[in-house]
């Protein structure tokens, strides 16, 4: 399943528009805040697919039955642009276990490889994993991250969350990921360019959040 937030008009489109606008996005604080807010909206959408059970709550005037989350998911984010996006998910899943991945693309004239140099994660066996990576371009970082995370146990389900995604990345994940999964994105963009960047995309999310890296 691929959930695309902007297929239905909502206030989220205002945030997405500001993320893409090359003049507005120069305000780093505003950019990070919009990333966080969109993370919270996607967290809400993911929450609809999790498991619930009934609990009784006592009010000042009686009792009320309400379905509440049975188990917290595990939140895993890909550094560094993933941090504000991840914060948006933490607002909703505030008791969840968390993990972090350090991954980056290494480009050559003929290929783009993903280097994964850091992984800190809790036990994932039988749990719902939310993998938070703002830019789903080639899909290689998602697949490599999931493969690395399997050393911490096999999750029951993987929810992949991205601000924007490219069709090529969606197809790559479909061909390579052999676990139950869904993709949640704010927008499915047109394509990848010859450098494998998303078009129209929004630029380098990490640089826009925190400044250019050397």
HELIX and SHEET records of a PDB file:
HELIX    1   1 UNK A    5  UNK A    7  5                                   3    
HELIX    2   2 UNK A   12  UNK A   20  1                                   9    
HELIX    3   3 UNK A   24  UNK A   26  5                                   3    
HELIX    4   4 UNK A   28  UNK A   47  1                                  20    
HELIX    5   5 UNK A   82  UNK A   92  1                                  11    
HELIX    6   6 UNK A  140  UNK A  149  1                                  10    
HELIX    7   7 UNK A  150  UNK A  152  5                                   3    
HELIX    8   8 UNK A  167  UNK A  176  1                                  10    
HELIX    9   9 UNK A  205  UNK A  210  1                                   6    
SHEET    1   A 7 UNK A   2  UNK A   4  0                                        
SHEET    2   A 7 UNK A 181  UNK A 188  1                                        
SHEET    3   A 7 UNK A 157  UNK A 165  1                                        
SHEET    4   A 7 UNK A 128  UNK A 132  1                                        
SHEET    5   A 7 UNK A  74  UNK A  79  1                                        
SHEET    6   A 7 UNK A  97  UNK A 107  1                                        
SHEET    7   A 7 UNK A 112  UNK A 120 -1                                        
SHEET    1   B 4 UNK A   2  UNK A   4  0                                        
SHEET    2   B 4 UNK A 181  UNK A 188  1                                        
SHEET    3   B 4 UNK A 157  UNK A 165  1                                        
SHEET    4   B 4 UNK A 135  UNK A 136  1                                        
SHEET    1   C 2 UNK A  52  UNK A  59  0                                        
SHEET    2   C 2 UNK A  62  UNK A  69 -1                                        
SHEET    1   D 2 UNK A 191  UNK A 192  0                                        
SHEET    2   D 2 UNK A 198  UNK A 199 -1                                        
END                                                                             
